[in-house]
Amino acid sequence: MQHIRKMIMTSILLTTAGTLSGCGDTWEGLKKDTRENLQAAENAISKPSKEDKKD
């Protein structure tokens, strides 16, 4: 019984470690996309729109 429990715990640990390592790449990609989107929004806000130029 102890051997089976040890195998199950090892399996859970390896699965968790594998999942978290994949999430690291996803997290870095998410941060990069967010940074780029914020920069694009900042650029769009700072440019005067065509309607502003008519006044």
PyMOL Python script that loads the backbone (N, CA, C, O; Angstrom):
from pymol import cmd

cmd.read_pdbstr("""\
ATOM      1  N   MET A   1       0.820  -1.195   0.000  1.00  0.00           N
ATOM      2  CA  MET A   1       0.000   0.000   0.000  1.00  0.00           C
ATOM      3  C   MET A   1       0.865   1.260   0.000  1.00  0.00           C
ATOM      4  O   MET A   1       0.568   2.219  -0.713  1.00  0.00           O
ATOM      5  N   GLN A   2       1.918   1.258   0.788  1.00  0.00           N
ATOM      6  CA  GLN A   2       2.818   2.412   0.871  1.00  0.00           C
ATOM      7  C   GLN A   2       3.491   2.669  -0.482  1.00  0.00           C
ATOM      8  O   GLN A   2       3.693   3.821  -0.868  1.00  0.00           O
ATOM      9  N   HIS A   3       3.833   1.607  -1.191  1.00  0.00           N
ATOM     10  CA  HIS A   3       4.489   1.732  -2.493  1.00  0.00           C
ATOM     11  C   HIS A   3       3.556   2.396  -3.504  1.00  0.00           C
ATOM     12  O   HIS A   3       3.984   3.249  -4.282  1.00  0.00           O
ATOM     13  N   ILE A   4       2.292   2.008  -3.492  1.00  0.00           N
ATOM     14  CA  ILE A   4       1.316   2.585  -4.418  1.00  0.00           C
ATOM     15  C   ILE A   4       1.108   4.064  -4.110  1.00  0.00           C
ATOM     16  O   ILE A   4       1.029   4.889  -5.020  1.00  0.00           O
ATOM     17  N   ARG A   5       1.022   4.389  -2.838  1.00  0.00           N
ATOM     18  CA  ARG A   5       0.842   5.800  -2.447  1.00  0.00           C
ATOM     19  C   ARG A   5       2.026   6.642  -2.909  1.00  0.00           C
ATOM     20  O   ARG A   5       1.854   7.763  -3.387  1.00  0.00           O
ATOM     21  N   LYS A   6       3.227   6.093  -2.762  1.00  0.00           N
ATOM     22  CA  LYS A   6       4.429   6.806  -3.187  1.00  0.00           C
ATOM     23  C   LYS A   6       4.416   7.022  -4.701  1.00  0.00           C
ATOM     24  O   LYS A   6       4.804   8.091  -5.171  1.00  0.00           O
ATOM     25  N   MET A   7       3.979   6.032  -5.464  1.00  0.00           N
ATOM     26  CA  MET A   7       3.902   6.152  -6.921  1.00  0.00           C
ATOM     27  C   MET A   7       2.866   7.206  -7.320  1.00  0.00           C
ATOM     28  O   MET A   7       3.094   7.986  -8.244  1.00  0.00           O
ATOM     29  N   ILE A   8       1.740   7.226  -6.627  1.00  0.00           N
ATOM     30  CA  ILE A   8       0.699   8.215  -6.933  1.00  0.00           C
ATOM     31  C   ILE A   8       1.202   9.619  -6.638  1.00  0.00           C
ATOM     32  O   ILE A   8       0.994  10.525  -7.444  1.00  0.00           O
ATOM     33  N   MET A   9       1.849   9.817  -5.515  1.00  0.00           N
ATOM     34  CA  MET A   9       2.369  11.136  -5.153  1.00  0.00           C
ATOM     35  C   MET A   9       3.437  11.598  -6.141  1.00  0.00           C
ATOM     36  O   MET A   9       3.485  12.776  -6.498  1.00  0.00           O
ATOM     37  N   THR A  10       4.283  10.689  -6.578  1.00  0.00           N
ATOM     38  CA  THR A  10       5.309  11.016  -7.562  1.00  0.00           C
ATOM     39  C   THR A  10       4.664  11.423  -8.882  1.00  0.00           C
ATOM     40  O   THR A  10       5.092  12.383  -9.522  1.00  0.00           O
ATOM     41  N   SER A  11       3.639  10.690  -9.280  1.00  0.00           N
ATOM     42  CA  SER A  11       2.928  11.006 -10.510  1.00  0.00           C
ATOM     43  C   SER A  11       2.280  12.385 -10.432  1.00  0.00           C
ATOM     44  O   SER A  11       2.349  13.157 -11.388  1.00  0.00           O
ATOM     45  N   ILE A  12       1.658  12.696  -9.309  1.00  0.00           N
ATOM     46  CA  ILE A  12       1.038  14.009  -9.123  1.00  0.00           C
ATOM     47  C   ILE A  12       2.093  15.108  -9.177  1.00  0.00           C
ATOM     48  O   ILE A  12       1.882  16.143  -9.809  1.00  0.00           O
ATOM     49  N   LEU A  13       3.209  14.889  -8.528  1.00  0.00           N
ATOM     50  CA  LEU A  13       4.287  15.873  -8.508  1.00  0.00           C
ATOM     51  C   LEU A  13       4.830  16.127  -9.909  1.00  0.00           C
ATOM     52  O   LEU A  13       5.035  17.281 -10.287  1.00  0.00           O
ATOM     53  N   LEU A  14       5.064  15.085 -10.678  1.00  0.00           N
ATOM     54  CA  LEU A  14       5.588  15.238 -12.033  1.00  0.00           C
ATOM     55  C   LEU A  14       4.575  15.923 -12.952  1.00  0.00           C
ATOM     56  O   LEU A  14       4.947  16.748 -13.787  1.00  0.00           O
ATOM     57  N   THR A  15       3.311  15.583 -12.798  1.00  0.00           N
ATOM     58  CA  THR A  15       2.270  16.224 -13.595  1.00  0.00           C
ATOM     59  C   THR A  15       2.187  17.712 -13.281  1.00  0.00           C
ATOM     60  O   THR A  15       2.084  18.540 -14.185  1.00  0.00           O
ATOM     61  N   THR A  16       2.231  18.042 -12.005  1.00  0.00           N
ATOM     62  CA  THR A  16       2.181  19.439 -11.587  1.00  0.00           C
ATOM     63  C   THR A  16       3.384  20.210 -12.110  1.00  0.00           C
ATOM     64  O   THR A  16       3.243  21.330 -12.601  1.00  0.00           O
ATOM     65  N   ALA A  17       4.558  19.615 -12.005  1.00  0.00           N
ATOM     66  CA  ALA A  17       5.769  20.280 -12.485  1.00  0.00           C
ATOM     67  C   ALA A  17       5.707  20.504 -14.002  1.00  0.00           C
ATOM     68  O   ALA A  17       6.103  21.563 -14.488  1.00  0.00           O
ATOM     69  N   GLY A  18       5.220  19.530 -14.733  1.00  0.00           N
ATOM     70  CA  GLY A  18       5.094  19.675 -16.181  1.00  0.00           C
ATOM     71  C   GLY A  18       4.091  20.749 -16.565  1.00  0.00           C
ATOM     72  O   GLY A  18       4.320  21.521 -17.496  1.00  0.00           O
ATOM     73  N   THR A  19       2.985  20.793 -15.848  1.00  0.00           N
ATOM     74  CA  THR A  19       1.963  21.804 -16.119  1.00  0.00           C
ATOM     75  C   THR A  19       2.490  23.201 -15.838  1.00  0.00           C
ATOM     76  O   THR A  19       2.276  24.119 -16.628  1.00  0.00           O
ATOM     77  N   LEU A  20       3.171  23.363 -14.725  1.00  0.00           N
ATOM     78  CA  LEU A  20       3.689  24.681 -14.365  1.00  0.00           C
ATOM     79  C   LEU A  20       4.778  25.155 -15.315  1.00  0.00           C
ATOM     80  O   LEU A  20       4.882  26.351 -15.588  1.00  0.00           O
ATOM     81  N   SER A  21       5.581  24.246 -15.818  1.00  0.00           N
ATOM     82  CA  SER A  21       6.624  24.664 -16.763  1.00  0.00           C
ATOM     83  C   SER A  21       5.999  25.149 -18.067  1.00  0.00           C
ATOM     84  O   SER A  21       6.514  26.083 -18.682  1.00  0.00           O
ATOM     85  N   GLY A  22       4.918  24.543 -18.493  1.00  0.00           N
ATOM     86  CA  GLY A  22       4.204  25.010 -19.683  1.00  0.00           C
ATOM     87  C   GLY A  22       3.535  26.349 -19.440  1.00  0.00           C
ATOM     88  O   GLY A  22       3.459  27.185 -20.340  1.00  0.00           O
ATOM     89  N   CYS A  23       3.055  26.551 -18.232  1.00  0.00           N
ATOM     90  CA  CYS A  23       2.383  27.813 -17.894  1.00  0.00           C
ATOM     91  C   CYS A  23       3.366  28.985 -17.896  1.00  0.00           C
ATOM     92  O   CYS A  23       2.972  30.119 -18.168  1.00  0.00           O
ATOM     93  N   GLY A  24       4.624  28.727 -17.599  1.00  0.00           N
ATOM     94  CA  GLY A  24       5.622  29.792 -17.603  1.00  0.00           C
ATOM     95  C   GLY A  24       5.742  30.435 -18.972  1.00  0.00           C
ATOM     96  O   GLY A  24       5.815  31.658 -19.085  1.00  0.00           O
ATOM     97  N   ASP A  25       5.763  29.609 -20.013  1.00  0.00           N
ATOM     98  CA  ASP A  25       5.827  30.142 -21.378  1.00  0.00           C
ATOM     99  C   ASP A  25       4.552  30.907 -21.730  1.00  0.00           C
ATOM    100  O   ASP A  25       4.597  31.958 -22.369  1.00  0.00           O
ATOM    101  N   THR A  26       3.426  30.362 -21.302  1.00  0.00           N
ATOM    102  CA  THR A  26       2.149  31.033 -21.560  1.00  0.00           C
ATOM    103  C   THR A  26       2.106  32.373 -20.852  1.00  0.00           C
ATOM    104  O   THR A  26       1.645  33.361 -21.423  1.00  0.00           O
ATOM    105  N   TRP A  27       2.580  32.418 -19.616  1.00  0.00           N
ATOM    106  CA  TRP A  27       2.574  33.656 -18.839  1.00  0.00           C
ATOM    107  C   TRP A  27       3.449  34.714 -19.487  1.00  0.00           C
ATOM    108  O   TRP A  27       3.067  35.882 -19.549  1.00  0.00           O
ATOM    109  N   GLU A  28       4.623  34.316 -19.973  1.00  0.00           N
ATOM    110  CA  GLU A  28       5.513  35.263 -20.643  1.00  0.00           C
ATOM    111  C   GLU A  28       4.864  35.802 -21.919  1.00  0.00           C
ATOM    112  O   GLU A  28       4.975  36.992 -22.210  1.00  0.00           O
ATOM    113  N   GLY A  29       4.195  34.948 -22.672  1.00  0.00           N
ATOM    114  CA  GLY A  29       3.502  35.383 -23.876  1.00  0.00           C
ATOM    115  C   GLY A  29       2.364  36.337 -23.555  1.00  0.00           C
ATOM    116  O   GLY A  29       2.146  37.317 -24.268  1.00  0.00           O
ATOM    117  N   LEU A  30       1.639  36.050 -22.481  1.00  0.00           N
ATOM    118  CA  LEU A  30       0.543  36.920 -22.069  1.00  0.00           C
ATOM    119  C   LEU A  30       1.060  38.300 -21.669  1.00  0.00           C
ATOM    120  O   LEU A  30       0.466  39.316 -22.028  1.00  0.00           O
ATOM    121  N   LYS A  31       2.158  38.333 -20.930  1.00  0.00           N
ATOM    122  CA  LYS A  31       2.732  39.619 -20.528  1.00  0.00           C
ATOM    123  C   LYS A  31       3.188  40.415 -21.751  1.00  0.00           C
ATOM    124  O   LYS A  31       2.988  41.628 -21.813  1.00  0.00           O
ATOM    125  N   LYS A  32       3.800  39.734 -22.721  1.00  0.00           N
ATOM    126  CA  LYS A  32       4.273  40.412 -23.934  1.00  0.00           C
ATOM    127  C   LYS A  32       3.097  40.969 -24.727  1.00  0.00           C
ATOM    128  O   LYS A  32       3.142  42.113 -25.179  1.00  0.00           O
ATOM    129  N   ASP A  33       2.038  40.164 -24.903  1.00  0.00           N
ATOM    130  CA  ASP A  33       0.861  40.630 -25.643  1.00  0.00           C
ATOM    131  C   ASP A  33       0.213  41.818 -24.953  1.00  0.00           C
ATOM    132  O   ASP A  33      -0.190  42.780 -25.607  1.00  0.00           O
ATOM    133  N   THR A  34       0.114  41.752 -23.635  1.00  0.00           N
ATOM    134  CA  THR A  34      -0.495  42.847 -22.892  1.00  0.00           C
ATOM    135  C   THR A  34       0.324  44.118 -23.036  1.00  0.00           C
ATOM    136  O   THR A  34      -0.233  45.199 -23.227  1.00  0.00           O
ATOM    137  N   ARG A  35       1.633  43.997 -22.946  1.00  0.00           N
ATOM    138  CA  ARG A  35       2.516  45.155 -23.098  1.00  0.00           C
ATOM    139  C   ARG A  35       2.339  45.787 -24.476  1.00  0.00           C
ATOM    140  O   ARG A  35       2.253  47.010 -24.594  1.00  0.00           O
ATOM    141  N   GLU A  36       2.283  44.953 -25.523  1.00  0.00           N
ATOM    142  CA  GLU A  36       2.111  45.464 -26.885  1.00  0.00           C
ATOM    143  C   GLU A  36       0.739  46.120 -27.064  1.00  0.00           C
ATOM    144  O   GLU A  36       0.630  47.152 -27.725  1.00  0.00           O
ATOM    145  N   ASN A  37      -0.299  45.531 -26.484  1.00  0.00           N
ATOM    146  CA  ASN A  37      -1.637  46.114 -26.608  1.00  0.00           C
ATOM    147  C   ASN A  37      -1.732  47.442 -25.866  1.00  0.00           C
ATOM    148  O   ASN A  37      -2.370  48.377 -26.350  1.00  0.00           O
ATOM    149  N   LEU A  38      -1.113  47.534 -24.712  1.00  0.00           N
ATOM    150  CA  LEU A  38      -1.121  48.798 -23.975  1.00  0.00           C
ATOM    151  C   LEU A  38      -0.374  49.885 -24.742  1.00  0.00           C
ATOM    152  O   LEU A  38      -0.795  51.042 -24.754  1.00  0.00           O
ATOM    153  N   GLN A  39       0.717  49.519 -25.371  1.00  0.00           N
ATOM    154  CA  GLN A  39       1.485  50.483 -26.168  1.00  0.00           C
ATOM    155  C   GLN A  39       0.660  50.966 -27.357  1.00  0.00           C
ATOM    156  O   GLN A  39       0.658  52.156 -27.672  1.00  0.00           O
ATOM    157  N   ALA A  40      -0.037  50.049 -28.014  1.00  0.00           N
ATOM    158  CA  ALA A  40      -0.872  50.435 -29.153  1.00  0.00           C
ATOM    159  C   ALA A  40      -2.018  51.348 -28.717  1.00  0.00           C
ATOM    160  O   ALA A  40      -2.354  52.307 -29.412  1.00  0.00           O
ATOM    161  N   ALA A  41      -2.611  51.047 -27.570  1.00  0.00           N
ATOM    162  CA  ALA A  41      -3.691  51.895 -27.058  1.00  0.00           C
ATOM    163  C   ALA A  41      -3.169  53.272 -26.698  1.00  0.00           C
ATOM    164  O   ALA A  41      -3.830  54.276 -26.962  1.00  0.00           O
ATOM    165  N   GLU A  42      -1.999  53.331 -26.102  1.00  0.00           N
ATOM    166  CA  GLU A  42      -1.387  54.617 -25.750  1.00  0.00           C
ATOM    167  C   GLU A  42      -1.122  55.448 -26.998  1.00  0.00           C
ATOM    168  O   GLU A  42      -1.367  56.654 -27.012  1.00  0.00           O
ATOM    169  N   ASN A  43      -0.623  54.803 -28.039  1.00  0.00           N
ATOM    170  CA  ASN A  43      -0.353  55.509 -29.294  1.00  0.00           C
ATOM    171  C   ASN A  43      -1.645  56.022 -29.922  1.00  0.00           C
ATOM    172  O   ASN A  43      -1.679  57.129 -30.460  1.00  0.00           O
ATOM    173  N   ALA A  44      -2.702  55.223 -29.856  1.00  0.00           N
ATOM    174  CA  ALA A  44      -3.977  55.641 -30.441  1.00  0.00           C
ATOM    175  C   ALA A  44      -4.568  56.819 -29.680  1.00  0.00           C
ATOM    176  O   ALA A  44      -5.158  57.713 -30.286  1.00  0.00           O
ATOM    177  N   ILE A  45      -4.418  56.830 -28.380  1.00  0.00           N
ATOM    178  CA  ILE A  45      -4.960  57.921 -27.570  1.00  0.00           C
ATOM    179  C   ILE A  45      -4.169  59.203 -27.794  1.00  0.00           C
ATOM    180  O   ILE A  45      -4.746  60.290 -27.824  1.00  0.00           O
ATOM    181  N   SER A  46      -2.880  59.089 -27.946  1.00  0.00           N
ATOM    182  CA  SER A  46      -2.041  60.280 -28.072  1.00  0.00           C
ATOM    183  C   SER A  46      -2.181  60.961 -29.440  1.00  0.00           C
ATOM    184  O   SER A  46      -1.890  62.150 -29.565  1.00  0.00           O
ATOM    185  N   LYS A  47      -2.618  60.230 -30.451  1.00  0.00           N
ATOM    186  CA  LYS A  47      -2.815  60.822 -31.782  1.00  0.00           C
ATOM    187  C   LYS A  47      -4.180  61.501 -31.816  1.00  0.00           C
ATOM    188  O   LYS A  47      -5.175  60.907 -31.403  1.00  0.00           O
ATOM    189  N   PRO A  48      -4.236  62.721 -32.298  1.00  0.00           N
ATOM    190  CA  PRO A  48      -5.547  63.373 -32.418  1.00  0.00           C
ATOM    191  C   PRO A  48      -6.368  62.704 -33.515  1.00  0.00           C
ATOM    192  O   PRO A  48      -5.841  62.331 -34.563  1.00  0.00           O
ATOM    193  N   SER A  49      -7.646  62.561 -33.259  1.00  0.00           N
ATOM    194  CA  SER A  49      -8.505  61.929 -34.256  1.00  0.00           C
ATOM    195  C   SER A  49      -8.864  62.933 -35.344  1.00  0.00           C
ATOM    196  O   SER A  49      -8.629  64.131 -35.184  1.00  0.00           O
ATOM    197  N   LYS A  50      -9.428  62.457 -36.443  1.00  0.00           N
ATOM    198  CA  LYS A  50      -9.818  63.341 -37.547  1.00  0.00           C
ATOM    199  C   LYS A  50     -10.919  64.298 -37.117  1.00  0.00           C
ATOM    200  O   LYS A  50     -10.966  65.432 -37.594  1.00  0.00           O
ATOM    201  N   GLU A  51     -11.804  63.864 -36.227  1.00  0.00           N
ATOM    202  CA  GLU A  51     -12.877  64.730 -35.740  1.00  0.00           C
ATOM    203  C   GLU A  51     -12.313  65.892 -34.933  1.00  0.00           C
ATOM    204  O   GLU A  51     -12.846  66.999 -34.997  1.00  0.00           O
ATOM    205  N   ASP A  52     -11.245  65.661 -34.175  1.00  0.00           N
ATOM    206  CA  ASP A  52     -10.629  66.728 -33.392  1.00  0.00           C
ATOM    207  C   ASP A  52     -10.026  67.800 -34.302  1.00  0.00           C
ATOM    208  O   ASP A  52     -10.005  68.977 -33.943  1.00  0.00           O
ATOM    209  N   LYS A  53      -9.548  67.407 -35.450  1.00  0.00           N
ATOM    210  CA  LYS A  53      -8.899  68.349 -36.371  1.00  0.00           C
ATOM    211  C   LYS A  53      -9.928  69.242 -37.063  1.00  0.00           C
ATOM    212  O   LYS A  53      -9.570  70.328 -37.517  1.00  0.00           O
ATOM    213  N   LYS A  54     -11.201  68.821 -37.163  1.00  0.00           N
ATOM    214  CA  LYS A  54     -12.242  69.599 -37.819  1.00  0.00           C
ATOM    215  C   LYS A  54     -12.636  70.819 -37.017  1.00  0.00           C
ATOM    216  O   LYS A  54     -13.067  71.821 -37.588  1.00  0.00           O
ATOM    217  N   ASP A  55     -12.497  70.755 -35.704  1.00  0.00           N
ATOM    218  CA  ASP A  55     -12.933  71.869 -34.832  1.00  0.00           C
ATOM    219  C   ASP A  55     -12.046  73.047 -34.904  1.00  0.00           C
ATOM    220  O   ASP A  55     -12.292  74.046 -34.229  1.00  0.00           O
TER     221      ASP A  55
END
""", "prot")
cmd.dss("prot")
cmd.show_as("cartoon", "prot")
cmd.util.cbc("prot")
cmd.orient("prot")
